[in-house]
């Protein structure tokens, strides 16, 4: 089993700084630091979004409250999708006449 890499907040900030200075291509910087290129871009985006000091707050693990919030958001999204499907099904069945029910048109075939 491969152990997950962990980087300190200072390492991440320094990597982003080197990336922004632009002395080296991102691919070369990535190889030298031993970090996947896409992770450098994610770190850079985090610094731009949250600021340099607040970009890397903890160990990367979500708190119990954050995990519960994510679970509830997923459940809400699923419930909203199910509601949309039910609305479409209701509209479909409301517009399609069924045979033999009150209000449906009589059949044009003769009864034998």
C-alpha positions, 0 to 999 in steps of 0.5 A: 500500500502506498503511503499518502504524501503530506506537505506542510503549509510552508512547502505549499506556499513556497511551491506556489511562490516559485510557480508564480515567479515563473523562472521554470516551466511548471512541468520542470518545477513539478518534477523537482519538487516531486509533486504532481503538476495538477496539485500545484495548480490546485494549491495556486488556486487555493492561495488565490481564493483564500489568501496566502495565510488562510489557504492551507488551514489544517491537515487536509481532513474534514472536521465532523461538521464539514463531513456532515455538511457535505453528506447533507448537501449530497442528500439534498442534491439527490432529493432535488433530482428525484423531485425533478424526475417525479415532476416530469413523470407527473406531467407526462402521465397527466397529459397522456390519456389512458384507455377505459378511464372517464374522460378518455376517447371512445375506441374507433374499433367496433366492439364484437 
